[in-house]
Amino acid sequence: MANYLAQFQTIKSSSDRIVIAVEDVSDLWLNVKDSFEQRLPVKKACLNNKARNPVLVENLPAEFIQTTDSRLRSRFPQEQYLFWFREPYATVVLVTCEDLDEFKTILKPRLKLIVQNDEREWFIVFVSKAHPSNDQATKMAKKVYARLEADFNTKKRERCCKFDLHGPDDEFWDDFDSKMVDCIRNTLDKRVQFYEEENRRLSEQRFTPIWNFCNFFILKESLAFMFEVTNLHEDSLREYDELELCYSESVNLPGKPREFGGLDTGDDQAALLNPGFKALTQIVQDDVFREFEFRQYIFACQAKERSMLLLCSNGSCHIELQPLA
């Protein structure tokens, strides 16, 4: 797993928002793209923190990416497992249909195939092209949408909402935002549980010969970074604090060499607040991070999540003041 360090750092540096996937079944994205993107960042998203308590996130950074985009298609199973935090948090399925028979024979079977993946959180947006002055087209759109609701909504959860291409109202946007946040929250809960279980499993190996801190680091920081991107900063900071504690315990094990300091060019420069000052691959040796650089890295990551007062308090323990002669 340590071989993925370079890729992990690249992904982390380029991922500053969550992804909402767009499954454009009926070639509608260009027609609705501007309207949808005006809803971003997601406002007042109610998410669950690590303790499963609700937290109101005022602005949740997000972007829409089509499922045909190479950024989503070029995924390998191992990458998905390691970097699950960058996978889409919701899938918006865009559809339209102007005929009941076409819906039953073509669109419905296709939608069933798309949404049968239980791991994805999804909802369907039916786009009505009917002009308000065209009564016949408006009535048909209502009939098709009613059929869509009957087939894909359940008693536990409503999966469909209707977008009027000639002027969506506030009620639609409230419904759209609510369904999108539900998907994001459910996805976040699942991923937090996954990372917690994996980190717990690796933690149990800490004092065994097979323990590898790099493996633990990638999974632990993936969780911390996921909290950071979703603006759950207190949870992110807690993960970095636990990561620092685990690292301290690892390097303090009896028989562990305690080489400290830096010999590389630039090591005498102040870089305490820049986690990207050195590539992770430059500070790892024999599956162990060099202590001087790694402590700088962790401190910089913690600094992004802390208030300035806490940052100064934490940094003061590393400073020794000597009286003037």
HELIX and SHEET records of a PDB file:
HELIX    1   1 ALA A    2  TYR A    4  5                                   3    
HELIX    2   2 LEU A    5  SER A   14  1                                  10    
HELIX    3   3 TRP A   29  GLU A   37  1                                   9    
HELIX    4   4 SER A   70  ARG A   73  1                                   4    
HELIX    5   5 PRO A   77  LEU A   82  1                                   6    
HELIX    6   6 TRP A   84  ARG A   86  5                                   3    
HELIX    7   7 LEU A  100  GLU A  102  1                                   3    
HELIX    8   8 PHE A  103  LEU A  107  3                                   5    
HELIX    9   9 LYS A  108  VAL A  115  1                                   8    
HELIX   10  10 ASP A  135  PHE A  152  1                                  18    
HELIX   11  11 ASP A  170  SER A  203  1                                  34    
HELIX   12  12 PHE A  213  VAL A  229  1                                  17    
HELIX   13  13 HIS A  233  VAL A  251  1                                  19    
HELIX   14  14 LEU A  280  GLN A  282  5                                   3    
HELIX   15  15 GLU A  291  GLU A  305  1                                  15    
HELIX   16  16 MET A  308  SER A  316  1                                   9    
SHEET    1   A 5 ALA A  62  GLN A  66  0                                        
SHEET    2   A 5 ILE A  18  ASP A  24  1                                        
SHEET    3   A 5 ALA A  90  VAL A  95  1                                        
SHEET    4   A 5 TRP A 122  SER A 128  1                                        
SHEET    5   A 5 CYS A 160  ASP A 164  1                                        
SHEET    1   B 2 VAL A  42  ASN A  48  0                                        
SHEET    2   B 2 PRO A  54  LEU A  60 -1                                        
SHEET    1   C 2 VAL A 284  GLN A 285  0                                        
SHEET    2   C 2 VAL A 288  PHE A 289 -1                                        
END                                                                             
